[in-house]
């Protein structure tokens, strides 16, 4: 029997969670319907700024693609909200935990089994819409190049990596939660950040090649131009590589990967097919701008601070009876020294991961605005180091090649766009510079 002081905050949490879930879902639906209506309303005509540069058929394809993705997003949001509600207030996580306790009893193995079962069920819930996105929506608009066999191979590799890397990390965190005392969350945070930095070091060499082929950049002229740009910007990397992104998608990209001496410059082969050498250098200069402005360092610091706050919050919540009761699970916290109780650690982790996004969604405009500001800064750096005309034409080609709409809803942009819309972004680039 639970004491009244345990039930009062539990009821408060239940109400707060339910209100946040409903308000968040309503806000998301409102934003996506605004996006659909706005894009559809501007579908019939290319914006004046892009007239003569973008064909009407291309503009309409982008509008149709955007609307199709948004409509699928509505289904994904609804399914996600139902899943979160089912796991929490409707008792799904509690039922799964009790079933596993009945089979294996309490202990670390039962907790790991709970994490694995939760991940497997969540993956199966997401699977139909994920397959539809790849093999129906992306296929319909000409972007998917993934075969079912390649998808299965990728899925098996991802599953194996998850077991080999994710399971030991989870076991270590669960062990710390049980054995490291009241400040376990500080040790767990240190472990988490150390592993994140380690993965940044090993990902380019050991993990990424499991999924894609990376070959050295062969074009001598482009290689010379890129090397000169990097030297001019005071940037060094372990190598210049071309990735076979076209095996999976027609979308194009370029990026830096790795950390410190392990940094690599990676171009999708689709990017090199779409852009001129000058445009490729301008895109690379933009990525260099992120490093020069210390955006990567700032993001790592932000991730570190947010994860520290998250672990500290989890450390407090995991010892509160009302946290479990209010979210629909029966806690095993002992009510007295004579009561043996099953550990709550895996339950606490899963509840935390389920509930926190419900509340943090309302911070999305702040993070998106910061990201867009970083993109403008990187563009300005690229214009100073390369060519504004090349950057402008490269971005327009990338927007066109990815069927990104030129007319997004301004309010939707504030929540969901980590990069500025095309019109806003290109308006700040002096095309005559270079």
N, C-alpha and C positions, 0 to 999 in steps of 0.2 A: 504494500500500500504506500502511495506517495504522499508526502506531507504537503500541506496547502501552500507552503512557501516555495515548493518545487513546481506546483501547478500554475501559480500565478504568472511567473515569467515565461513558462512554457506556452500558456495561452497567448501571451503578448507576442511571443516569437511566431506562433502559428498565424496570428492575425497579420503581423508585419510581413511575413513571408508571402501569405496569400495575396495581400494588397499589392506588394511589389511585383509578384508574378503576373497578376491581372493588369496592373498599370503598364508594366513593361511590355507585355504582349499587345495591349491596346495601342501603345505608342509605336511599336514596331509595325503593326498592321496599318496604322495611320500613315506612317512614313512611306511604306512600300506602295500603298495605294496612291499617295501623292506622286511618287516616282513614276508609276505606271501611267497615270493620267497626264502628267506633264510631258513625258516622253512621247506618248501617243498624240498629244495635241500639237507637238512640233515635228511630227513625222513627215508631213507632206512637203516640207520645204527645208533646204539646206540653210543654216544660219548665214546671214549676210557676210560675216567675217570669213567664212569658208567657201563662199560661192566661187566657182571656178577652180577650186582646189580639191573639193570632195564631190564626187558624183552623187546624184540624187539616189541612185540604186544603192550605193555604199552607205549613205546616211540612213536609208530606210532599213537596210540590213542590220545596222547597229541598233536602231530603235527596236526592231523586232527581237533581236537577241537580248537586249536589255530587259524588255518586257517579259520575254519567256523566262529569263533567269529570275526576275522579280516574282513572277507567279509561282515558280518552283520554290522560291524562298518562302513564300507564304505557307506552303505545305510543310516545309522544313521547320519553320517557326512553330506552327501548330503542333506538329509531331514532337518537337523538342519540349514544348511546354507540357504536353500530356505526359511525356516520359518523366520529366522532373516531378510532376505532381504524383504520378504513379509510384515512383521510387520513394517519395517522401510521405506526404500526408495520407496517401491511399495504402501505404503499408508494404509496398513492394520490396524495399530494402530490408525491412524487418523480417518479412516472410522468408527471403532468401537467406538471411543470417541465421534464423532459427532452424531452417532446414539443414543447413550445413553444420550447425552445432549438433543437431540430432544424429547426423551421420558420423562426424569425426570428433566431436567434443571440442572443448575450448583449447586454444593455443595458437602459436604462430602459424602452423600449417593451415588451420581453419581460417585464419585471417587472410592469408595469401590466397586461399581458395575463394574467399569472398571477393577479393579484388579481381581475380581472374574471371570468376563467374559474372561479376558485374560488367567487366570489359567485354566479355563475349556476348552477353545479352544486349548491351548497348550497341555493339557493332552490328549485330543482326537486325536491330531496330532501324539503324541508319542505312543498312545495305541497299534496300530497294531504291530509295531516292538517290543514293550515291551512284548506283548503276545506271539509273535513268539519266542522271546529269551527264555521265560520260558517254553512254552508248545511244542516247536518244537526243538530248538537247544539244550537246557539243557536236554530235554526229550530224544533226540536221543543219547546223550552220557551218559545217566544213572544218571544224577545229580538231575533232578527235581523230587521232591516228593510232590509238591504242587498240590492240586486238584483245579478245577475251583471254587468250593464252597468256599474253604479256601481263594483263591485269592480274591473273591468277598467280603468276610467278612473282610479281611485285607484292601481292598480298601475302604470299607465303614467306617471302624474305622479310617483310615488315613484321609479320607475326613472330618469326624466329628472332629478329633483333629485339622485339619487345620482350620476349621471354629471357633472352640472354643478357640484356642490359636493364630493362625495366624491372624485372622481378627481383634481381639482387638489390637494386636501389630501394625498392619497396620494402624488402625484408630488412635492410639496414635501418630505414626510417622507423619501421614498426618496432625493431629491437631497441632503438634509441628511445622511442616513446615509452617503452616499458622499463628500461634499465637506467636511463640517464638522469632521472630525477626531475624536479620541477622545471629545470631549464633545458629539458630535452630539445625544445624547439630551436634553441640557439645552436646546439650541436647539429641538429638536422638541417638548419639553414646553411651552416658552414659546409656540410657535406653536399647539399644540393648545389650551391654556388661553385664549389670545387669541381663537381661532376660536369656542370654546365661549361665551365672553362675548358675542362679536359676534352669534352665532346667537340668544342670549337677547334681544338688542335687536331683531333684524330679524324673528324668527319671528312675533310677533303681527301685524305689519303686512304682511309680504310672503309668508310661507310658509303660515301657517294658513289665510288666505282662499282659497288654492288648493284646499283640500279641503272647507272648510265655509263656510257663509254666516253672517256676524256682523252683527247689526242692533242698534242702540241699544235699551236697555231702555225699553219704552213705558209700563209701568204707573206712573202718577204717584205713587200711594200707596206702592208698593213702592220706587220710586226715592227718594222722600223718606225712607223708613225706613232704607234702605241708606246713603244719603248721611249721615244723622244718625249712624248707627252708625260709619261710617268717620271722621267728624269727631270723634266721641267717643273713638275709638281712636287719633287722631292719624295716620291713614293717608290717603294721596292716591293716586289712580289716574287714568289718562288717560281712562277712560270705563267705563261699565257696559254690557255686551253680552250678547245672547242668541244662543247657537249652535244651529244646526239639527241637534243630535245625534240627533234622532228619525229622520233619513234613514237612519241606519245601525244604530241599536240602541235598545232600550227602556231600557237602563241610564241612570241619571241621575248628574249630577255638577255641581260648581261648583269653579272654580279661579282662581288668579291666574296670569297669564302675562306674560312680559316682564321687564324689569329697569330699575330707576331710573325715569326719566321715561316709559318706554315700558310701564309696568305697566298691565294691564287686568284688570278683574274680568269673568269669563265664567261665565254660567249656561247649562247645557244646557236646552233648551226642555222636555225631559222632567222636569227638576227642578221647574221652575215649575208644571208640570201636576200634580205629585204633592204639593207642599208648600204650606202656608199662608204668607202674608207673614211672620208671626212665625217660622215654622220656617226659611224661607229666610234670614232675618237671623241666626238662631242658627247655621246652617251656615256663613254668611259669617264670623261672629264666630270660629268655630273656625279657619277659614283665616287670619284676622287674627292669631289666637294663635300660629300658626307664625312669623309675621313678628315679633311682639312678643318672642317668646322666641329670636329670631335662629336659628331652625332652618334657614332657607334659607341664611343666611350660613354656618352651621356645616356644612351639607351641601356647599356649594361649596368650603369649606376642606378638608373631608374628601376630596372628589373631587380637589381639587388635590394633596393630599398623596399619595393613593393612586396617582394618575396619574404623579406625579413618581417615586415608588418603582418603578412599573411600567416607566417609560421607562429609569430607571437600571438596573434588572435586565435589560431587553432590550438595553441598550447593552453590558452585560457578556456576556450569553449569545450575542449575535450574533457575537462574536469567538472563541467556543469551538467547536473541532471536534467535541467529544463531544456538544454540544447537538443538532447536526444528525444525527450518526450514531445517537445514542441514540433519536431519534424517527423513524427510518426514511427519512431523505433523504441523498442524496449531496451533501456541501457542496462549494462551489467555492473554499473558502479555499485560497490558494496555500500549498504546503508549502515553497516556496523561491522566490527572486527570478526564476528562469528559467521558472517555471510560470505560464502565463497561466490565469486562472480566471474563471469567470462570477460575477457578484456574487450574494451571498446575501441581500440586504436584504429582498426581498419574501418569500423563504422564512422568514427570521427572524421577520418580522411575523406571518405566517400560523401558524407553529408556536407562537409565543407566545400568540396569540389562541385557538388550539385547546387548549393545554395548561394555561394559567393557571386557567381555570374548574374544571378537574378537581381542583386543589388548594385553591382558595379556597372551594369549596362548604362545606368544614368550618367556615368562619367565619360561615356564614349565621345561626346562632342569636344571635351577638353583634350583628350589624347589625339583625336583626329585633327584638331586644329594645330596642335604642336607638330604632328607629322607633316601636315601641309606646309607649315612654316619652314620646316627643315628642307622640304623639296624645293621651295622657292630659293632658299639660300644655296642649295647645291646647284640649281640652275644658274644663278648669278655667278657662281664660281666657274661653271663650265663655259659661260660666255666670255669670262676674262681669260681663260686658258685655251679655249679652242675657238669655235666659230658660232656666233649666234644664229646665223643662217642655217648652218648644218644642224644645230641643236633643234631649231624650230622645225625643219623639214623632217628630221629623224623622229621627233615626237609625234608629228602629224602622221607619219607612216605607221608608227607603232599604235597610235589610236585607231587608225584605219584598219591595220592588220588584225587587231584584237577585237574589232567591232565594238569599241567603247563609244557610248553615245556622246554626241557633242552638246546635248541639251538635257543634262540631268536636273532634277528638281533641286533648287537651292537649299531647302530645308533638309532634304535627304542627304545632301552632300555634307552638311554640318555633322551628321552622325556617322556616316558610313564611308566617306572618302578619305583615305589616308594620303592620296595624291590629289592635287588641285585638278578641277575639270579643265578640259582642253582649252576652252576660250579664255578662261582666267589665267591659265598658265602661259599660253603663248602670247597673251597681251603684254606680259612683263619681259619678254625676250626681245631685245633689239635685233631684228633679223639682219640688219646691215653690218653688224659687228663681225669681225673675223679676220 
